[in-house]
Amino acid sequence: MEAKAHRTIKDTVFDLIRQTNGSVDYQTVTEVVLKHFPRSAWKESHWGYYRSQITSERGRYRDEFPEEIRANLRRGTGGPTERSETAPRIVSEGDGGERREEKIKRIGDRILEHARLVIELAAKDDAQMRFKLNRWVYARLLQDEIREKRPVKQALWDSGARTCQGCGREFSSLKGVELHRKDATGIYSVENCQLLCRECHQRGAEK
């Protein structure tokens, strides 16, 4: 079974799904995709994404396929992607004896892989769009962290911490005051943070 040549991988995959009435597996799709797009970074998670976006109730491409095809895709025909996940599977805290740092890296890598896939699919062949989407996501994640810092910074100030905990300089306002985590691996919390002037904070970062 082979899909006709298309400009995009998505069109190639969708054409193959229609030809097979949804009875197609990851290996078959991969062979066709790599034949037409030999330099593609196509992998299992891409196939899982397309399947899920066709078969799930709120899938982006659900309305482009009849129920029979969606049902066949849900049943699957073998291959490694029977999960059809739209997002990384987050393993519970008690799984095995994996160390917390290793677990965070493993889960974080899967989240990052998923984010990259979605950006790649959204940008298609538009390099400028891919760059701007990367920057937009990055900036919003930084804003999320800033929002977490603000109430902690204010709580420390309200508790009477009005001097730099490094050099003792007195603060007249919160402007220019920086929040420093005592334990760099910990979260932003009143217990784990202190207020520093910019110079002391910078010296600490350089150590």
PyMOL commands that set and color helices and strands:
alter all, ss='L'
color gray80, all
select helices_A, chain A and resi 9-19+26-36+44-55+62-64+67-75+100-123+127-158+198-206
alter helices_A, ss='H'
color red, helices_A
select strands_A, chain A and resi 178-181+193-196
alter strands_A, ss='S'
color yellow, strands_A
deselect
rebuild
show_as cartoon
